Each structure stands twice: as C-alpha cells, then as structure tokens.
Amino acid sequence: MKNIKYAREIKVGVLALVCMFLLIFGFNYLKGVNIFSSVLDYHGRYVELKGLTEQAPVYVRGYKVGQVNQIRYDFTKDSAFVVDVSINKDIDLPIGTQMVLVSDGLLGGMAIELRIPTAEVGKDRYKRGDFIPTMIVPGLIESIEAGVLNNIDATIVEARVLVENLNRQLSDDHLQHALANIDNISEDLASSSKELKKIMTTKVPGIVEGVDTVVDNVRVITDDIRRADLNATVARADAAIDQVYNLIADVRSDKGTLGMLINDKTLYNNINTTVVSADSLLVDLKAHPKRYVHFSMFGKKEK
C-alpha cells in the first residue's frame, strides 16, 4: 500500500514539474523568448525611448535576432534609460556596432536595430554584458512633423516680414503718394472723357458725312463702269491688235513696199553705192572747184 502511495505522489510531482515547464515555456514563447537557444545579454543607454517597451524586437538588417528583456531607468542622470537586450549567441558584434532606436512600422512601435559595420576595423568583439553605443533615428511620422514644423516656421517668418513691410509702407508717405497718383489718374481720365465726347459730337458727324460722300462717289463710278459697253471696247482693242499683227507680218514679208525696202539686199547695195559715189563727187568738188564753175568773162572753162 505504501509503494502505491509513493508512486501516486511521484506521478503528481512529475506532472506538476511538466505543467510548470510548459507554463514557463509558454510564457516565454508569448514573450518571444526561445528557451532552447542560448543568448547573450548586452546593454545600451538612451536619453529617451520614443515609446520603446519590453519584448520589443531586435533586428539586424531587418532580421529578428533578439528582443528587449528589461528597461531600467534613473531620472537623475542624463541618459536616464538602460535597455537590456538578449541576442542570439551566434551573432558577433564587432567594435563599432551601434544599438539604433528606430520606428517599427507605421503604428508608432519602436525597435532596436543593430548596425554592424561591414568593414571590420579590428578583431575585437563586444563581450556579454558590455554597453554598446546607442543612437536614435527619427521615424517617418517624426520626419513629417519636423518638415511640417519647419515649413510652418518659414511661413510665419515670411508672414512677419510681410506684415513689417506693410506697416512700414503704411507709416511712410508711400500710401499717400499712391492715393494722390490715383486721384491724378482719375482727373486725367475725366478730362480725356470730356475731350472724347467733344470729338464725338463735333468732328465725328463731319467725318461720317465725308465717308458717305466717298461711298456715293464710289457707287456712281461703279454704276458708270457697269453701264459702259465693255464688250465693244474689248472688241475694238482686239481689232487694233490684229491690225498691228498684220502690219508686223507685212514688214517681215518681202511682198509689201516696206517689207521689200527692209528685206531686199540689192536695194541696200545700190543705195550704199550711190552714197559712196556722192561722197567721191563731194571730195572732188572740194579739191577742183574750177572744173565745175564757168568763167563768163574769158569765154572758156578750165579743162
């Protein structure tokens, strides 16, 4: 009976241990801790956390390698927060690695990103429990807010400068000069309007009458041209042109008198011979005039 009692107590104890193990495993699993993998603990100091909480993920180039285990704070120091992280044991952290506080998604969550240098300066590594340098990178919402605030500040500065210039213009005499110039322009427009009305009432009717007279004259000329016998005039012009063409044809042919005079080379040669003979006669007359003059007193002439 005692052995049966001890066996039952052993079973109850083993069952309690299994339940306790499952409870611890499940709690750590919900926290994101794998109790079967060995991890190394590191620390970092921050001035502010931007909403970082425990169990926040730790990334290396977007891959989760650990989580935030604990956050301790001491508000008497500048770096009030100490963040403890656990990282997989197979991750080497060379000197120069930074624990960067970054935004984890659009919902405003925060995470830790380990930025490991690609070019290793030395062979030294951070050991378990070392403090790693930290840095805070503003998230998307913070960047947008900063840009909006900067634009608002610039707009406020420009508005202030505009108001100051406007006050300066109002305090000086520029506004009065501008109003005086507007008054002068109004007076000039009024006088120009009077002159325009005078021209419209005095000169424009005469101009209109002259235009009417010109239009009437043009109408009369048009009527005369319309009444003129253009066909007869064109016929007479064609007849005159035909006569000119006939005259030119007669000149070119050797049938008419003028054509014979122009085209007959024999007549040209005879006229040329006659001119040459007349020229020789004049030359001989100038050289021996006595041959052609009678001397009546002597009753004879020179041979």
C-alpha positions in Angstrom: 0.0 0.0 0.0 2.9 2.4 0.8 4.5 1.7 -2.6 1.3 2.6 -4.3 1.0 5.8 -2.3 4.6 6.8 -3.1 4.0 6.0 -6.8 1.0 8.3 -6.9 3.0 11.1 -5.2 5.8 10.7 -7.7 3.3 10.9 -10.6 1.7 14.0 -9.1 5.2 15.6 -8.7 6.3 14.8 -12.2 3.0 16.2 -13.6 3.5 19.3 -11.6 7.0 19.8 -13.0 5.8 19.2 -16.5 3.0 21.7 -16.0 5.4 24.2 -14.6 7.8 23.7 -17.5 5.0 24.2 -20.0 3.9 27.3 -18.2 7.4 28.8 -18.3 7.9 27.7 -21.9 4.5 29.1 -23.0 5.1 32.4 -21.1 8.5 32.9 -22.7 7.1 31.8 -26.1 4.5 34.5 -25.8 7.2 36.9 -24.9 9.2 35.9 -27.9 12.0 34.1 -26.0 13.2 30.8 -27.2 14.4 29.0 -24.1 16.1 26.3 -26.2 18.5 28.7 -27.8 21.4 30.3 -26.0 21.5 34.1 -25.9 23.9 36.8 -24.9 22.9 39.9 -23.0 24.0 43.4 -23.9 23.1 46.9 -22.6 22.6 50.4 -24.0 21.9 53.8 -22.6 19.3 56.2 -24.0 18.2 59.7 -23.2 14.7 58.9 -24.3 12.9 55.8 -25.6 10.2 57.2 -28.0 7.8 54.6 -26.7 10.1 51.5 -26.6 8.7 48.7 -24.5 10.0 45.4 -23.2 9.8 42.4 -25.5 10.4 44.8 -28.4 12.3 43.1 -31.3 16.0 43.5 -32.0 16.9 43.4 -35.7 20.0 43.1 -37.8 19.2 44.3 -41.4 15.5 43.6 -40.9 16.0 40.1 -39.4 15.0 39.5 -35.8 17.9 38.2 -33.7 16.7 39.0 -30.2 14.4 41.1 -28.1 14.4 43.7 -25.3 14.4 41.9 -22.0 14.3 44.8 -19.5 14.2 48.6 -19.3 15.7 50.3 -16.3 15.6 54.0 -15.6 17.2 56.5 -13.4 15.9 60.0 -14.0 18.7 61.7 -12.0 21.0 61.0 -14.9 21.1 62.5 -18.4 21.0 59.0 -20.0 18.1 58.0 -17.8 17.2 54.7 -19.5 19.3 51.5 -19.6 18.0 48.9 -22.1 18.9 45.2 -21.7 18.7 43.1 -24.8 19.2 39.4 -25.5 20.7 38.4 -28.8 21.4 35.0 -30.4 24.7 33.6 -29.3 25.9 33.1 -32.9 25.7 36.9 -33.7 29.1 38.5 -33.4 29.1 42.2 -32.5 32.5 43.8 -33.5 33.7 47.1 -32.1 31.8 49.9 -33.9 28.4 48.3 -33.7 25.5 50.6 -32.7 22.2 50.0 -31.0 19.9 52.2 -33.0 16.4 53.1 -31.8 14.2 53.0 -34.9 10.5 53.1 -35.7 8.9 49.6 -36.1 6.1 50.1 -38.7 3.5 52.9 -39.2 1.7 52.2 -36.0 4.3 54.0 -33.9 6.0 51.0 -32.3 9.8 51.2 -31.7 12.5 48.6 -32.0 16.3 48.2 -31.7 18.4 47.8 -34.8 22.0 46.6 -34.5 24.1 48.3 -37.2 27.1 46.2 -37.6 30.0 47.7 -39.7 30.7 45.8 -42.9 34.4 46.6 -42.8 35.8 45.3 -39.6 38.4 47.6 -38.2 39.8 45.1 -35.7 39.2 41.7 -34.3 37.8 42.9 -31.0 34.2 41.9 -30.2 31.8 43.1 -27.6 31.5 40.6 -24.7 28.5 39.5 -22.8 27.2 42.3 -20.6 29.0 45.1 -22.4 27.4 48.5 -23.1 27.0 49.2 -26.8 26.9 52.8 -28.2 23.4 54.0 -29.0 21.7 56.3 -31.5 18.1 57.5 -32.1 16.8 57.7 -35.7 13.5 59.7 -36.1 10.7 57.8 -37.7 8.5 58.6 -40.6 5.9 60.4 -38.6 8.5 62.4 -36.7 10.3 63.4 -40.0 6.9 64.6 -41.5 6.2 66.5 -38.3 9.6 68.1 -38.4 9.2 69.1 -42.1 5.7 70.5 -41.4 7.0 72.4 -38.4 9.9 73.8 -40.4 7.6 74.9 -43.2 5.3 76.5 -40.6 8.2 78.3 -39.1 9.3 79.6 -42.5 5.8 80.7 -43.3 5.5 82.5 -40.0 8.8 84.3 -40.7 7.7 85.3 -44.2 4.3 86.5 -42.9 6.1 88.5 -40.2 8.4 90.1 -42.8 5.3 90.9 -45.0 3.5 92.5 -42.1 6.5 94.5 -41.2 6.9 95.8 -44.8 3.2 96.6 -44.9 3.4 98.5 -41.7 6.4 100.4 -43.0 4.6 101.3 -46.2 1.6 102.5 -44.2 3.7 104.5 -41.8 5.6 106.3 -44.6 4.2 108.6 -47.3 4.1 105.9 -50.0 0.4 105.3 -49.5 -0.5 109.0 -49.7 1.6 109.4 -52.8 -0.2 106.4 -54.3 -3.6 107.8 -53.5 -2.5 111.2 -54.9 -1.4 109.4 -58.1 -4.7 107.6 -58.3 -6.5 110.9 -58.0 -4.4 112.5 -60.8 -5.1 109.5 -63.0 -8.9 109.8 -62.3 -8.7 113.5 -63.2 -6.9 112.7 -66.4 -9.4 110.1 -67.3 -12.3 112.6 -66.7 -10.7 115.2 -68.9 -10.0 112.7 -71.6 -13.6 111.6 -71.4 -14.7 115.2 -71.9 -12.4 115.6 -74.9 -13.7 112.3 -76.4 -17.3 113.4 -76.0 -16.5 116.8 -77.7 -14.8 115.0 -80.6 -17.8 112.6 -80.9 -20.3 115.5 -81.0 -18.3 117.9 -83.3 -15.9 116.1 -85.6 -17.3 112.6 -85.9 -20.5 113.7 -87.8 -18.4 115.6 -90.4 -16.2 112.5 -90.8 -19.3 110.4 -91.2 -20.7 112.8 -93.9 -17.4 112.7 -95.8 -17.4 108.9 -95.7 -20.9 108.9 -97.0 -19.9 111.2 -99.9 -16.9 109.0 -100.7 -19.2 106.0 -100.7 -21.7 107.8 -103.0 -18.9 108.7 -105.4 -17.7 105.1 -105.5 -21.2 104.0 -106.1 -21.5 106.4 -109.1 -18.2 105.2 -110.6 -19.3 101.7 -110.2 -22.6 102.4 -111.9 -20.7 104.1 -114.8 -18.4 101.2 -115.2 -21.4 98.9 -115.1 -23.2 100.9 -117.9 -20.1 101.1 -120.1 -20.0 98.8 -123.1 -17.0 96.8 -122.1 -17.6 94.1 -124.8 -17.4 96.7 -127.6 -14.3 98.2 -126.1 -12.7 94.8 -125.8 -13.7 94.1 -129.5 -12.1 97.3 -130.7 -8.9 96.6 -128.8 -8.8 93.1 -130.3 -9.2 94.6 -133.8 -6.4 97.1 -133.2 -4.2 94.4 -132.0 -5.0 92.3 -135.1 -4.0 95.3 -137.4 -0.7 95.7 -135.5 0.0 92.0 -136.0 -0.8 92.3 -139.8 1.5 95.3 -140.1 4.3 93.4 -138.4 3.7 90.5 -140.7 3.9 92.7 -143.8 7.1 94.2 -142.6 8.6 90.8 -142.1 7.5 89.5 -145.5 9.0 90.7 -148.9 5.7 91.3 -150.6 4.9 94.8 -149.3 6.7 98.0 -150.1 8.1 98.4 -146.6 9.0 94.7 -146.5 10.8 95.0 -149.8 12.7 98.0 -148.6 13.7 96.2 -145.4 14.4 92.7 -146.8 15.8 93.4 -150.3 19.6 93.4 -150.1 20.0 94.7 -153.7 18.3 98.0 -152.9 20.6 98.3 -149.9 23.7 97.8 -152.0 22.5 100.3 -154.7 21.9 102.9 -152.0 25.3 102.2 -150.5 27.0 102.6 -153.9 25.1 105.8 -154.6 26.2 107.2 -151.2 29.8 106.3 -151.9 29.7 108.0 -155.4 28.2 111.1 -153.9 30.9 111.2 -151.3 33.6 110.9 -154.0 31.9 113.7 -156.0 31.9 116.0 -153.0 35.6 115.2 -152.3 36.5 116.0 -156.0 34.4 119.2 -155.9 36.3 120.4 -152.9 39.6 119.6 -154.5 38.9 121.0 -158.0 36.0 123.5 -157.9 37.1 125.2 -161.0 36.2 122.2 -163.1 32.6 122.8 -162.3 32.5 126.7 -162.4 32.1 128.6 -165.7 34.1 131.9 -166.2 32.0 134.0 -168.4 34.5 136.8 -168.8 37.0 134.7 -170.5 34.5 132.8 -172.5 36.2 129.4 -171.7 36.5 127.0 -168.9 39.3 125.0 -167.5 39.9 121.6 -168.9 
